[in-house]
Every structure is written in C-alpha cells, then in structure tokens.
C-alpha cells in the first residue's frame, strides 16, 4: 500500500504516513504518522506558539476514521519560553484523548439519532466510551456559542427523592445551559461560579425568574446591572390558585343545586375566556350568574392577564393600582394575598415594560428537559442530558 495514497486519504495537513501494519484477523490498520516538513516545529500546549526545542517525546495510539484505523503519533514535550516544559498541541486531537476529533464528531452525530447502547454496538466501543466522546463533542460545541442576553431560571420537580432541579436557560435561543440540584441560593451561586464568569455576565440584559426569593438574592449578588423580570406565568399561577380557592369556598358555602353546578367546573374557570368554545362559554355564564363572588374573582383573573400588554411602566403601574382597588369590599381573602404578593414584587413585574423577555420559552425548555430525562431512563448525568437538549434544540431551529 503506497504511503503517499494513505496520507492523502487521512487528510492530516503537515503529516504523512511513514509505515503501516494491517491485521486481517482483527480487521484493523495501524499507521505511523510523522511530520513531513523539512523544518520540524511543534505547538506549545499552553500558549500556542511554535517551538523547536524538544525536551522528550513518547508515542500515543489514537483511534481514527474510517472504522478500524489506528494512528501512532509522536507526542513531544517542548521547552517553551513562556510556559516552560509543556506537552505539544496536536491539531487533530482534543487534549489527552485517545481518539481523534473527527471520530468524536462522527460518534456524537450518531448519538443524536440513536441511543448510546446502539451506537456502542455499531462502533464496537464500550457504552461509557461512547458517552464520553459524545459529551466531549457537545462541550466543545457549547463553548463556541454566542454570548447570552436573556437568561431564564426555573425549577423542575423530579419527585420525592431528588425533589427539585434548578435549570438555567438561554431564552433568546430556547436552549438549556446548566442544571443543579435543589432550588437554593447556593445552587444558583454555583452556576455563576462554574459556568458564567464575570466577563460573560456583562452581556446579560435581563433574567427571567419566578418569585422565589433565594433566586432573586443570588441574582442581585452576582449580576446587579441586569434587570430581574418575574415570569408572567408564575404570577398568573398565583391568581389561578386564588380563583380556585374562592371556588372551593363558594362550593362549601352554597348548597343544593348550586353545589351540583359548581362541581367539576375547576378547569372551566381556570381556562382563559378566549380559549373556550361556544358551549363552554354558555356553561361559564350560567355558573357566574349563580355566584357574585365567583364572577368577580373570574373577572379579576381575566383583567390581570392584560397587565403585560402595556409598554410604559407608569401605565402598567396605574393599571395594577386600579386592579388592587377593585378588591375593596369584595370579600375575597385569597385575592387580597395575591395583591400583597404583587406589591412586594412590583419592580420585577413592571420591568417587562422595558425588557420584553420571551416568557413562553421557559416552560417549553422545561418540557424538552422532562422528555430527555424520560429518554435517559434514570440517568443521573443531568449536565450531559442538558447538552443533548441544547444541541437538539439548536439543530431543530436551524432546520426550520
């Protein structure tokens, strides 16, 4: 086999094949790769400058494409004037891996469409090795992503044992970025320490978060200039809970035929008026005509949804003040608690007038994460699963 032909097939610029060994029984081909330049130079693994002074060298065996090909390359330790004695940087290998970068990319591409176990059988690798190659390729892809502008922080309930998972997302691209156990301030502090250095925080314009105070404390400590915007759907969830509490109170206060009409109407009350068909609207009119308190509570719920239609903070503040004033003498204690909650978090609610954060993407990202957790079948490496969700979301958006 001519070494020149093999060198052209490998496509390693600056390197050529000095000799080869073929093992037909095992179906493998081993190639010894050396530099072909008359003036040998090496790249420092620390600063990246060209160095010629060699301290020592050793051989490293790397698996490469196509299947069954192994490369034996010389890895030199060089004397750099900046870094001292460092291992050289090979252009086709990532770090100290025993696989070439293009093999990692090929395995990661197969992992996008098939489970790890199936990819491992196809490439005749251990499943943990395939998972490690996929994880390394995903991390390299994520490191080249554009800067963040809109950050989303939310939690996912995992169950009794694991409880909560805090998820940080890029709302502009609808991609998850990081996940941590529990929903404490220390959890979000760990994200800023591990994944978002101060140089990258300067690009963040706003952070969308629910009204969980530990999250707000961490955000104020690590990114003061960014605006904290409270999630619209979490605010409306408190309003829906107040409406449902009012429905239960009226159910026990009423009797006879009124109770029969109220029974089973929870979701009819909680759904937005614009999402109801003609028959459902007629049922809701009959229900609200029966009870004045319930009718007032439903009207307050529908009115508050228009708060996020305003563009100017002053107009939104006047609307919210008028909404709170409507609660006087209505005997709706559940809504009085909601009014107090909104007053305590007024700045974060009105911040949406200045920074239009895409609220709906938070729940969409959480839905994708739940789907990937189910596909993971009990996997505890949430960082790896989040990288797969992020890559799949980006590829789906690019295809669209």
N, C-alpha and C positions, 0 to 999 in steps of 0.2 A: 504494500500500500504506500504510494508516494506521500511523504510527509508534507509536501507543499499543498497537495489537494486537501489533506485533512486540515491544514492551517486555514485554508480559505473557508472550509465548512464551519470551523469553530467560530470564526469572526471575532477574534481577540486582537485588536489593533496593537502592534508593537510586540506581539508574542508569536512564537511558532512552535511546531512540534519537533522535538529532537529525536524521539524514538517512541515506539508503541509496543504493546503486548495485547494479544487477543486471546481470550479464554472461551472457546466454543462451548464447552460443557456448561459453564456458568452464564454464558451469553453476555459477557462484559468485555469492554475495550478500555484499556488503560493507556493514557497519553501523557508523556512527559513534556511539559510546556516550559519554554525558556524565552527570555528576551532576545530579539533578533537585531536590535540596534547595535552598531559598532561601538558607540559610547554608552555604556550602561549607566543608568541613573535610577534612583528609587524615590518614592514619595513618602515623606515623613507622615506617620500616622497621627501626629499631634497637630502640627501647624499646616501641613500640606505642601511644604516647599520641596524642591528637588534636592536630593542628597546623593553623593557618590561614595562617601566614606562608610564602609561596611564594618560592623562590629562582629557579627556572627550570622549564620543562616541555618535553616532547617527545612525539611520537606514537609508539605502538607498535602494530604489526599482529599480531593474535593469531588463530589458527585455533580455531574453536569448533564445538560441536554445534548443529544437525544437520550432516550432511556438506555441505561446500561453503560454509559460513558463515565469514566473516572479520569480526573486530571491530577497529575502530580506536579506541583509547582514549588519553586524555591521561595521561601519567605525569609526575608533578611531583617536583621536588627541593625539599624543605621545610627550613626552619630550625627545628630542634628545640632547646629549651633544655637538653636533656640530652646529645644526641648530636651537635649541630652540624648541618651540611648533610647530609641523608640522602635517599635515594630513598624515595618513599612505598610503602606495602604495599597491594597490590590484593587484595581478598578472594577473587577467583576465579582468581588466577594464583599459581603457586609460583615464587618467586624471579624470575629474569630470563628465564624460559621464554617461548617464542613460541607456546605452546599453553595453553589454559585447563585448569584442574584436572579438570573433568568430562570433557574429551576424553581426558586421560591415563588416567582411571579406565576409560573405555569401551574404549580400546585395550588396557589391561592385562587387562581382563576377557576380551577376545577371545584374548589371548596365553595364557590359562590352558587353552584347549581346542584351540589350533591353533598350528602353527609360525610363527615370525616372518615368514618369507617369504610365507606365505599371508595373514597379517594385513596385511602391507605392500601386497600387491596389492589387497586389499579396500578399504583406506583410501587407496590411491594415495599412499603415502608411501615414502620410501627405507627399506630394512630397518634401517639404523643408527638412523634417527629413531624407528622403532617400538620398537627395543630400548632406546633411551634413555628413551622415555616409560614403558615397562614397568618399567625399572629405577628410575626416579624414583618411580613409584607404589608399588613394592614397598618402597623405603626409607622412604617416608612411613608405610606400613602397619607396618613393623617398628619404627619409632621409638615407636609407641604401644602396644607390647606390655607386659604386666605384668612386674614385677621377677623376677629369677632366684633360685631357691632351690637347685636341684640342677644342677650343671654337669658335663658329660662331656667328656673329652679323649681322642681316639683318632686313629690314623693310618690312611690308606688307601694301599695300594701301587698306583701308577699305571703302573709299567713301568720299563724301563732308563733312559730319558731323563729323565723327570720324577721318578722314584723315589717319594717319599712326599708325601702331602698331609695336614697336620695339621688335624683337624676339631674344633671346639668346639661342643657341643650343649646344648640345654636339655632335660634328662632328664624333667622334670615334664610337659612338653608334647610331648616327642618331636620337637623341631624343631632343625635345624642353625642355628647362629648365625654362624659365622665359619670361614674356611679360610685356611691359609697354606702356603707351600712348605716342604719338608723337615720333619724332626721334631727340631729342635734346641731348646735352651732359648731362643735368640733368637727363634724362631718364636712360642712361647707368650708371651714378653715383649712382642712386637709386638701380640698380641691385647689384653693388658691396657692397653697404651698407646693403641691405636686405638679399641677397641670397648667396653671396660669401665672407665669412670672410677672413682675411689675411692668416689664417692657410691653407685654401684650395686653395688659389691663387698660392702658391709655386709650385704646381704640374702642372700648366698650362704651356705648352711649346710654343704654338703659338695661335694666334687669327686671324681668317679669317674675313675680313670686307671689305665693299666696300670703295670707295674713298671719303666718306662723312667725312669732316674734324672734326665735333663735336664728332663723334665716336672715331676717332684717338686721339683726345685730352684727352678724358676720359680714354682710354686705356693706354696712356703714363703716366697719373697721378696715376692710381691705380695698374698697373702691368707693370712696366718698363722692367724687365728681359725677359718677353715673347716677341717673335717676332711677329710683325704685318705683316700679309700676305694679300695682296689685292686680292680680288676674281677675278679669271680669267674671269668669265662670265660677270662681270660688266665692266671689261676692254674691252672685245670684244664687249660689247653692245655699247660703245662709238665709236668703229671702225665701227660697222654696221650703227650707226647713221650718221657717216661721209660719208659712202658709199651711204646711202640713200639721204643725202643732195646733194652729187655730182650727183646722178641720176636725182633729180629734176632740178638741174641747167642745166644739159645737155638736159633735156626734153624741157625746155623753150628756150634753145639756138638753138636747132635743129628745123627743120621744115619739113612739108610734110610727106613723107613716113617714115622718121626717127622717127618722133613723134609716128606714129602708131606702130612702132616696139618696142619703149620704153614703151608704155602704158601697164600697168598691169604686168610688169616684176619685181616688187619690191621684192617679196619673192623668185623669181628665183635667183636674185642677192645675197640675204642675206643668202641663204642656203649654207652649205659647199659643195665643189665640190664632195667630196666622198659620199655625201648623194643623189646625183642626178642620175636618170636613164639615159639610152642612149638617149632617145628623149629630155629630158630636157637639157642634155649637148650639143646637137646639137643646140637647141634654144639659149643657152647661148653663144655658139661660134659665131653664126650669130649676136647676139646683140653686143658682144665685138668687132667683126670685124668692126662694123659700127662706133664706137667712141673710139678714142685712150685714152682719159682721163678716161672714164668709165672702159676701160680694165686695165689701170694702177691702178685705185682705187681698182678694184676687186682683182688684183694680190697682192696688198699690204695687203688687208684683209686676203687673204689665207696665205700669208707668216707669218704674225704676230701670227697666231694660233700655229706656231711651236716654239714660244718662251718658252713655258712651257715644251718642250721636253728636255731641257738642264739640266744637273746635276750640273755643276760648274758655279758659279756666273760670273767669268771672261768671259767664253764663251758666256753666255747669254747676258752680257753687250756688248760684241763685236757684237753679232747678232743684238741687238737693235740699236746700233750706226750705223751699216750698213743700217738698215731699215730706220732710220731717214735720212741718207744721200741720200737714193733713192728719197726722196721727193723734192730734189732741182730741180728747173726749171720745175716742173711738173704742176704748176698752179692748185694746189689742196688745197685751203684755209681751207677746213674742216679737212683735214688730218694734216695740219700744227698745228691746235688747238689740235688735238689728240697727236701729238708729244710733244707739250709743256706740256700737262697733264701727259704723261708718264714720262717725265724728272723730274717733280715735285714729283712724287711718285715712283721713281726708286728703292729705298731701299726696299719698301714693295713688289714690283713686283719680284725683284731678290731674296727675302727671301724664295721663294718657292723652290729654288735650295737646300737649307739646310733643310727645313721642308716641307715634302710632305703632305700638307693639302688636305683632300678629298673635292674638291670644289663642286662636284655634289650633295652632301648630303644637302647642304644649300637650294637649290631650291626644293629638294624632301621633306624636312621638312616643308617648306612653303606651298607646295601643300597639305600635310596632315592637316596642320592647317586650311587652307581655307575650306577643306572638313568638318572638325569638326565644324567650325563656321557656315557653312550652315546647318549641322545637329542640331546645337544648336538652330536654329530658333530664332535668335535675342537675345540670352543670352549674358549678359554683363560681366559675371564672366569669364574673359579670363584665369585667373590662373587655375580655375577648368578644363576648356576645355583643357588647355595645359597638365595638369596632365593626362587626359584621353588619349591624343595623345601619350604621353610618355609611358604610360603603354601598350597601344595597339601596339606601335612600338616594345617595348621590347618583348612582348609575341609573336608577329609575327616572329621576328628574332629567338627566341628560338625554335619555332615550325619548322622553316625551317632547 
